[in-house]
Amino acid sequence: MDLSDFRLIRLAPETQIKPFNCGDQDLNEFLLQDARNYLNELLAVTYIIESDTETIAFFSLLNDKISLQEICSNNQWKKIQGRLHRRKGKPSKSYPAMKIGRLGVSDSVQNQGLGGMILDFIKNLFISNNRTGCKFITVDAYNRSTKFYEKNGFNFFPAKESDNHTKMMYFDLVTLF
Ligand SMILES: CC(C)(COP(=O)(O)OP(=O)(O)OC[C@H]1O[C@@H](n2cnc3c(N)ncnc32)[C@H](O)[C@@H]1OP(=O)(O)O)[C@@H](O)C(=O)NCCC(=O)NCCS
């Protein structure tokens, strides 16, 4: 996909958001009606990829943590924990993370690789010149999108409660080194 006709901007209070449709009403409405409030309330920062006429994609990011207590019964987690640095033999109770609160790609350009490129961009954002420590990326993935995240290296938290529509998934940024 040729990205040269698009630009990436960080949503600001004065940004004019261009029309957007990713096929999911909740995500469309979040961008067009709620994203600015999330910014003003310091709840999430939204990034927009746009052409001259439309919004091509957007994603919203916020801080998160993965708590050991929430998922300690899980074998998969124990494996991860085993790789983590231990101080005086005791693992930390929680680990810093960044959450993809929302991600949508315009239905005019879906299945052309843009979603994967956005995930690569986000991964790199949090391993280069990071202001704070961030070990995991998390996402509450729509059930229909879990394959997309799996293809991009995300894993499930099997022991973690998810609702009917979403599954909580994570990506360990250390795997990029
Ligand atoms: C989920 C979503 C963000 C994925 O974005 P996308 O740009 O379509 O993602 P990609 O193109 O990188 O990958 C999607 C598929 O295209 C395939 N693909 C990737 N590059 C490709 C290319 N150059 N040519 C053709 N297909 C390609 C991928 O293998 C993947 O295949 P799959 O359908 O078997 O999983 C997008 O479909 C979307 O916004 N959906 C609606 C909202 C939504 O569900 N958001 C997720 C919230 S958790």
The ligand as a MOL file (V3000), in Angstrom:
LIG
                    3D

  0  0  0     0  0            999 V3000
M  V30 BEGIN CTAB
M  V30 COUNTS 48 50 0 0 0
M  V30 BEGIN ATOM
M  V30 1 C -9.4130 -5.0650 12.0490 0
M  V30 2 C -8.8420 -3.9870 11.1340 0
M  V30 3 C -8.2840 -2.8390 11.9780 0
M  V30 4 C -7.7010 -4.6110 10.3130 0
M  V30 5 O -7.1630 -3.6190 9.4550 0
M  V30 6 P -6.7040 -3.9980 7.9650 0
M  V30 7 O -6.0250 -2.8130 7.3760 0
M  V30 8 O -7.8790 -4.5550 7.2270 0
M  V30 9 O -5.6490 -5.1450 8.3220 0
M  V30 10 P -4.5620 -5.8570 7.3740 0
M  V30 11 O -4.8560 -5.5450 5.9490 0
M  V30 12 O -3.2150 -5.5400 7.9100 0
M  V30 13 O -4.8250 -7.3860 7.6740 0
M  V30 14 C -6.1060 -7.8990 7.4810 0
M  V30 15 C -6.0700 -9.0630 6.5210 0
M  V30 16 O -5.5510 -8.6560 5.2680 0
M  V30 17 C -4.4700 -9.5100 4.9140 0
M  V30 18 N -3.4790 -8.6810 4.2090 0
M  V30 19 C -2.4490 -8.0200 4.7600 0
M  V30 20 N -1.7270 -7.3910 3.7920 0
M  V30 21 C -2.3500 -7.6470 2.6320 0
M  V30 22 C -2.1150 -7.2700 1.2800 0
M  V30 23 N -1.0480 -6.4980 0.9330 0
M  V30 24 N -2.9760 -7.6850 0.3220 0
M  V30 25 C -4.0370 -8.4420 0.6700 0
M  V30 26 N -4.3070 -8.8450 1.9220 0
M  V30 27 C -3.4730 -8.4580 2.9040 0
M  V30 28 C -3.9410 -10.0050 6.2170 0
M  V30 29 O -3.2660 -11.2370 6.0590 0
M  V30 30 C -5.2050 -10.1900 6.9770 0
M  V30 31 O -5.7920 -11.4020 6.5990 0
M  V30 32 P -6.9500 -12.1160 7.4160 0
M  V30 33 O -8.2180 -11.4560 6.9630 0
M  V30 34 O -6.8810 -13.5480 7.0170 0
M  V30 35 O -6.6780 -11.8670 8.8710 0
M  V30 36 C -9.8880 -3.4450 10.1180 0
M  V30 37 O -10.4040 -4.5470 9.3780 0
M  V30 38 C -11.0730 -2.7310 10.7880 0
M  V30 39 O -10.9750 -1.5400 11.0450 0
M  V30 40 N -12.1840 -3.4640 10.9990 0
M  V30 41 C -13.3960 -2.8640 11.5870 0
M  V30 42 C -13.1770 -2.3980 12.9800 0
M  V30 43 C -12.4990 -3.4210 13.8910 0
M  V30 44 O -12.9040 -4.5860 13.9400 0
M  V30 45 N -11.4680 -2.9450 14.6140 0
M  V30 46 C -10.7280 -3.7690 15.5650 0
M  V30 47 C -11.1460 -3.3810 16.9500 0
M  V30 48 S -10.4430 -4.4790 18.1360 0
M  V30 END ATOM
M  V30 BEGIN BOND
M  V30 1 1 1 2
M  V30 2 1 2 3
M  V30 3 1 2 4
M  V30 4 1 2 36
M  V30 5 1 4 5
M  V30 6 1 5 6
M  V30 7 2 6 7
M  V30 8 1 6 8
M  V30 9 1 6 9
M  V30 10 1 9 10
M  V30 11 2 10 11
M  V30 12 1 10 12
M  V30 13 1 10 13
M  V30 14 1 13 14
M  V30 15 1 14 15
M  V30 16 1 15 16
M  V30 17 1 15 30
M  V30 18 1 16 17
M  V30 19 1 17 18
M  V30 20 1 17 28
M  V30 21 1 18 19
M  V30 22 1 18 27
M  V30 23 2 19 20
M  V30 24 1 20 21
M  V30 25 1 21 22
M  V30 26 2 21 27
M  V30 27 1 22 23
M  V30 28 2 22 24
M  V30 29 1 24 25
M  V30 30 2 25 26
M  V30 31 1 26 27
M  V30 32 1 28 29
M  V30 33 1 28 30
M  V30 34 1 30 31
M  V30 35 1 31 32
M  V30 36 2 32 33
M  V30 37 1 32 34
M  V30 38 1 32 35
M  V30 39 1 36 37
M  V30 40 1 36 38
M  V30 41 2 38 39
M  V30 42 1 38 40
M  V30 43 1 40 41
M  V30 44 1 41 42
M  V30 45 1 42 43
M  V30 46 2 43 44
M  V30 47 1 43 45
M  V30 48 1 45 46
M  V30 49 1 46 47
M  V30 50 1 47 48
M  V30 END BOND
M  V30 END CTAB
M  END
